[in-house]
Structure formats: C-alpha cells, structure tokens
Amino acid sequence: MAKNYELGNLVWKVTGDTANFDKNLGTSQTKLSKFGTAAAAAGKKLTTFVTLPLAALGLGALKASSDLAESANAVSVVFGDSAKVIDKWGETAATSAGLTQASFNGIATIIGAQLKQSGLDIDDVAVSTIDLTQRAADLASVFNTDVSDAAGALGAALRGESEPARRYAINLSEAAVQAEALSSGLIRSKSEMTDQIKVQARLNLIMKQSNDVAGDFQNTSDGLANRTRILKSEIVNIAAELGNQLVPIAEDVLEVVGDLVHQFSDLDDGTKKLILQLAFVAGSAGPLLRFVGGAIKAG
C-alpha cells in the first residue's frame, strides 16, 4: 500500500505492506528518528539565528525610519525655512546631546512651537531651541536623568509650569519672571507684561539659572553614562538609515501583496490550499523544520 504526502516541493513516499511491516518497522523508525532530530536542530538554528533576527531587524529599522520621517515633517511645519538649521544640528544630536535625530526633532517641535509664541524671529527660535536642547542634555548629565525628561521639564517651564524645572534647580515663579522681564528691558512696567513677554523672560531665566551646568555633557562625554546615551542614539540613527533603504522594498512588497490578496480571493479552494502550503514552506523554513522534526521524533 503506498501513500504520497506533499508539502510544497517536499515529497515523502512511504511504502510497505502489512506482510513485511514488522520487519521494516525498526529500520524505518531509526531513519525517521535521525531525520527528525536533524530537521528539528536545523529548524531551531534557522529560526533563532536567521528568521527571527532578520524579521526583528527589518521591522525595527522600518519603524526607526518612519519615526524619523514623521518627526522631520513636524520640524518642517513648525520651523518653515529655518528647519534646515534644526536638521543640520539633529545630524550631530547623538554626540552633542545623547539624542537620536528623531528624538531631537520631537523635542525641537514642542519647544519651537512654544518659543514661536514669544514673538521671536523664526531663525532666533531655531537657535534658542537648539540651545535649550543642549542645556537639557547638560542638566540630564549633572542630575543623572534622561535627556528627554530634562527637555520636557524645560518645555513645561516655558509654558509656565514651574514645578518640573525645580528638580533641576530652576526657579520660575511669577515674581521671578516679572523681575527678569523688568531687569532685562523686556518691559518698563508690570502693566506691560504679556504672555509673549513671559515666554521670553522664562527662556532668559532658564539659561541664566542653569549656566553653571553648561557644557557638562561634552565635558563628561567619555563617562559611562553619556557614552551609553551616545551609543544608543547612534545605533537608532543607523537603524533609521537602514530603514530608509528598506522602505522602497517594503512599499513594493505591500503593493504586490495587495494585488495578490485580490487575486487570491478569486481562486478555487484547492489552489488556495496549495499556495498557502508553498508560502508556508518558503517563508517559514526554520519553524517548519522544527515542527516536522518534533513531530517525527514524537511519533
């Protein structure tokens, strides 16, 4: 009695009859067991060292590329023609502030939007945004916190939320802001105080009160904490560059898959089953071999 089992291009033919079954059973089981062990081992290696790492790398790179593209678009919207200043500094944000380019863009977008409310020229807004981000990196270095956290505290301070900045020894009380506006010549009397003036006064206070930590990130960039921040950011930036190369491939794949989905729905059930079997073998060689090997050994 003969049976054929087909899975993609893999064809197993098991032949025998009830008369000589007992005679051949021992030999067949030994061969199947050896094959099962080898198949399971090969499948495990393919899955662990090839299939899963490549899938994770590709998805991670595509996400990093997508995040960077979206953040760059936000920068363009907020800064307009001055976006090039932000883009240029962002290319060195990893070594200057321990930030990925995408993370810096995100911070710059929030801070820039707030500084625009002060009435400053957009070029000055771009420069001040970079200065504040660098100062956030210095504060994070001194107080051993995350750079994004320090930048968030400074952004909140610009909005008038003084409490987060207190963790970094910055006092932005209403009285302090008013005094700064008067002393710096932003206003001549308290009656002239506006929301725009307050933002400028807060910016001045932040930079003045944190002046002692200026340059600390660079001065300690060879220390473990900042070296780690720099390395992590550079790895993500590299992933984003890789993702940029993968995006056209991913778009082509999505287009092809979209067409196939429509065509697949028009096929008969037998053809659909065959295609799924072929795709399963081609796309999941590692997991398939592990499954087949395990099944054979179990049997």
C-alpha positions as CSV (number, residue, x, y, z in Angstrom):
1,M,0.0,0.0,0.0
2,A,1.6,3.4,-1.0
3,K,0.8,6.9,0.2
4,N,2.1,10.3,-1.0
5,Y,2.4,13.3,1.2
6,E,3.1,16.6,-0.5
7,L,4.1,19.8,1.2
8,G,5.4,22.4,-1.3
9,N,8.3,20.7,-3.3
10,L,8.9,18.2,-0.4
11,V,7.5,14.8,-1.2
12,W,7.7,11.9,1.1
13,K,6.9,8.4,-0.2
14,V,6.4,5.8,2.5
15,T,5.9,2.3,1.0
16,G,5.3,-1.1,2.7
17,D,2.6,-3.7,3.2
18,T,1.2,-5.5,6.2
19,A,3.2,-8.6,5.4
20,N,6.7,-7.1,5.9
21,F,5.6,-4.2,8.2
22,D,7.1,-5.7,11.4
23,K,10.3,-6.5,9.6
24,N,10.8,-2.9,8.3
25,L,9.4,-1.1,11.3
26,G,12.7,-1.0,13.3
27,T,14.7,0.3,10.4
28,S,12.1,2.9,9.4
29,Q,11.8,4.2,12.9
30,T,15.5,4.6,13.3
31,K,15.8,6.5,10.0
32,L,12.8,8.7,10.8
33,S,14.1,9.4,14.2
34,K,17.5,10.5,12.9
35,F,15.9,12.7,10.3
36,G,13.5,14.2,12.9
37,T,16.4,15.1,15.1
38,A,18.4,16.7,12.3
39,A,15.3,18.6,11.0
40,A,14.5,19.9,14.4
41,A,18.0,21.1,15.0
42,A,18.2,22.8,11.6
43,G,14.9,24.4,12.1
44,K,15.9,25.7,15.5
45,K,19.0,27.3,14.1
46,L,17.2,28.8,11.2
47,T,14.5,30.3,13.4
48,T,16.8,31.5,16.1
49,F,19.7,32.9,14.1
50,V,18.1,33.8,10.7
51,T,14.4,34.1,10.5
52,L,13.6,35.9,13.8
53,P,16.7,38.2,13.9
54,L,16.2,39.3,10.3
55,A,12.5,40.0,10.8
56,A,13.1,41.9,14.0
57,L,15.9,43.9,12.4
58,G,13.8,44.8,9.4
59,L,10.8,45.8,11.4
60,G,12.9,47.8,13.8
61,A,14.7,49.6,11.0
62,L,11.5,50.4,9.2
63,K,10.0,51.9,12.4
64,A,13.1,54.0,13.1
65,S,12.9,55.3,9.5
66,S,9.2,56.0,9.8
67,D,9.7,57.8,13.1
68,L,12.5,60.0,11.7
69,A,10.4,60.9,8.6
70,E,7.4,61.9,10.6
71,S,9.5,63.9,13.1
72,A,11.3,65.7,10.2
73,N,7.9,66.6,8.7
74,A,6.8,68.1,12.0
75,V,10.0,70.2,12.2
76,S,9.3,71.5,8.7
77,V,5.8,72.5,9.7
78,V,7.0,74.4,12.8
79,F,10.2,76.0,11.6
80,G,9.5,76.5,7.9
81,D,12.6,77.8,6.1
82,S,14.6,77.6,9.4
83,A,14.0,73.8,9.5
84,K,17.4,73.3,7.8
85,V,19.1,74.7,10.9
86,I,17.3,72.1,13.1
87,D,18.0,69.3,10.6
88,K,21.7,70.1,10.5
89,W,22.1,70.1,14.3
90,G,20.0,67.0,14.5
91,E,22.6,65.1,12.5
92,T,25.0,65.5,15.4
93,A,22.5,65.3,18.2
94,A,23.7,61.9,19.2
95,T,27.2,63.1,20.1
96,S,26.1,66.6,21.2
97,A,23.2,65.7,23.4
98,G,22.8,61.9,23.5
99,L,19.6,62.1,21.4
100,T,18.6,60.3,18.3
101,Q,17.8,62.6,15.4
102,A,14.1,61.6,15.7
103,S,14.0,62.3,19.4
104,F,15.7,65.7,18.9
105,N,13.2,66.5,16.2
106,G,10.4,65.7,18.6
107,I,11.8,67.9,21.3
108,A,12.5,70.7,18.9
109,T,9.0,70.6,17.5
110,I,7.5,71.1,21.0
111,I,9.9,73.7,22.2
112,G,9.9,75.6,18.9
113,A,6.2,75.8,18.8
114,Q,6.3,77.4,22.3
115,L,9.0,79.8,21.5
116,K,7.2,81.0,18.4
117,Q,4.5,82.3,20.8
118,S,7.1,84.7,22.2
119,G,7.2,86.7,19.0
120,L,10.8,85.9,18.3
121,D,12.0,85.7,14.7
122,I,11.9,82.1,13.5
123,D,15.6,82.0,13.0
124,D,16.1,83.0,16.6
125,V,13.5,80.4,17.6
126,A,15.6,77.7,15.9
127,V,18.8,78.8,17.6
128,S,17.1,79.1,21.0
129,T,15.5,75.6,20.5
130,I,19.0,74.1,20.0
131,D,20.4,76.0,23.0
132,L,17.6,74.7,25.2
133,T,18.1,71.2,24.0
134,Q,21.8,71.3,24.7
135,R,21.1,72.7,28.1
136,A,18.7,69.9,28.7
137,A,21.5,67.4,27.9
138,D,23.8,69.2,30.3
139,L,21.2,69.1,33.1
140,A,20.5,65.4,32.5
141,S,24.2,64.8,32.7
142,V,24.6,66.6,36.0
143,F,21.4,65.3,37.6
144,N,21.7,61.8,36.0
145,T,18.3,61.7,34.3
146,D,17.1,61.1,30.8
147,V,17.7,63.9,28.3
148,S,14.1,63.8,27.1
149,D,12.9,64.2,30.7
150,A,15.0,67.3,31.2
151,A,13.9,68.7,27.9
152,G,10.3,68.0,28.9
153,A,10.8,69.9,32.1
154,L,12.2,72.9,30.3
155,G,9.4,72.8,27.8
156,A,6.9,72.8,30.7
157,A,8.8,75.8,32.2
158,L,8.3,77.8,29.0
159,R,4.6,77.2,29.4
160,G,4.6,78.5,32.9
161,E,4.6,75.1,34.6
162,S,7.4,75.8,37.1
163,E,7.3,72.6,39.2
164,P,9.0,70.2,36.8
165,A,12.0,72.5,36.4
166,R,12.5,72.7,40.2
167,R,14.0,69.3,40.0
168,Y,16.8,70.9,38.0
169,A,17.3,73.8,40.4
170,I,15.4,76.3,38.2
171,N,13.0,78.8,39.8
172,L,10.4,80.2,37.5
173,S,7.9,81.8,39.9
174,E,5.7,84.6,38.7
175,A,7.7,87.0,40.8
176,A,11.0,85.8,39.3
177,V,9.6,86.0,35.7
178,Q,8.3,89.5,36.3
179,A,11.6,90.6,37.8
180,E,13.5,89.2,34.8
181,A,11.3,91.0,32.3
182,L,11.9,94.3,34.1
183,S,15.6,93.9,34.6
184,S,16.3,92.7,31.0
185,G,14.3,95.6,29.5
186,L,11.6,93.5,28.0
187,I,9.1,95.7,29.8
188,R,9.3,99.1,31.6
189,S,6.4,98.4,34.0
190,K,4.4,95.5,35.3
191,S,1.4,96.6,33.3
192,E,3.2,95.9,30.1
193,M,3.6,92.2,30.9
194,T,2.1,89.9,28.2
195,D,2.1,86.1,27.6
196,Q,4.7,86.7,24.9
197,I,7.0,88.6,27.2
198,K,6.6,85.9,29.9
199,V,7.9,83.2,27.4
200,Q,11.0,85.4,26.7
201,A,11.6,86.1,30.4
202,R,11.3,82.4,31.2
203,L,13.7,81.5,28.5
204,N,16.2,84.0,29.9
205,L,15.8,82.6,33.4
206,I,16.3,79.0,32.3
207,M,19.5,79.8,30.6
208,K,20.8,82.0,33.4
209,Q,19.9,79.7,36.3
210,S,21.4,76.7,34.5
211,N,24.5,78.4,33.3
212,D,26.7,76.5,35.9
213,V,26.0,73.2,34.2
214,A,26.7,74.5,30.6
215,G,29.0,72.1,28.7
216,D,28.7,69.3,31.2
217,F,27.5,66.8,28.6
218,Q,30.5,67.4,26.4
219,N,32.9,67.5,29.3
220,T,31.8,64.1,30.5
221,S,31.1,62.5,27.2
222,D,33.7,59.9,27.8
223,G,32.0,58.8,31.1
224,L,29.9,55.6,31.1
225,A,26.5,57.4,31.4
226,N,27.0,59.7,28.5
227,R,28.9,57.2,26.4
228,T,25.9,54.9,26.8
229,R,23.5,57.7,25.7
230,I,25.6,58.4,22.7
231,L,25.9,54.8,21.6
232,K,22.2,54.0,22.0
233,S,21.3,57.1,19.9
234,E,23.9,56.3,17.2
235,I,22.5,52.7,16.9
236,V,19.0,54.0,16.4
237,N,20.2,56.5,13.8
238,I,22.0,53.7,11.9
239,A,18.8,51.7,12.1
240,A,16.9,54.6,10.6
241,E,19.4,54.8,7.7
242,L,18.9,51.1,7.1
243,G,15.2,51.5,7.2
244,N,15.4,54.2,4.5
245,Q,16.9,51.6,2.2
246,L,14.2,49.1,3.1
247,V,11.3,51.5,2.6
248,P,11.2,51.1,-1.2
249,I,11.3,47.4,-0.8
250,A,8.6,47.3,1.8
251,E,6.4,49.5,-0.4
252,D,6.9,47.2,-3.4
253,V,6.1,44.2,-1.3
254,L,2.9,45.8,0.0
255,E,1.8,46.7,-3.5
256,V,2.4,43.1,-4.7
257,V,0.7,41.7,-1.6
258,G,-2.3,43.9,-2.2
259,D,-2.6,42.7,-5.7
260,L,-2.2,39.1,-4.7
261,V,-4.9,39.4,-2.0
262,H,-7.4,40.4,-4.6
263,Q,-6.4,37.7,-7.0
264,F,-6.3,35.1,-4.2
265,S,-9.9,35.6,-3.4
266,D,-10.9,34.6,-6.9
267,L,-9.1,31.2,-6.8
268,D,-10.7,27.8,-6.1
269,D,-10.2,26.2,-2.7
270,G,-7.7,23.6,-4.0
271,T,-5.4,26.3,-5.5
272,K,-5.7,28.4,-2.4
273,K,-4.6,25.5,-0.2
274,L,-1.6,24.8,-2.5
275,I,-0.4,28.4,-2.4
276,L,-0.7,28.6,1.3
277,Q,1.4,25.4,1.6
278,L,4.1,26.8,-0.7
279,A,4.2,30.1,1.2
280,F,4.4,28.3,4.5
281,V,7.4,26.3,3.4
282,A,9.2,29.2,1.7
283,G,8.6,31.7,4.4
284,S,8.9,29.6,7.5
285,A,11.7,27.1,6.8
286,G,13.0,27.3,10.3
287,P,9.8,26.9,12.2
288,L,8.6,24.3,9.7
289,L,11.7,22.1,10.1
290,R,11.4,22.4,13.9
291,F,7.8,21.3,13.7
292,V,8.4,18.4,11.3
293,G,11.4,17.2,13.3
294,G,9.5,17.3,16.6
295,A,6.5,15.5,15.1
296,I,8.7,12.7,13.7
297,K,10.5,12.2,17.0
298,A,7.3,12.2,18.9
299,G,5.8,9.6,16.6
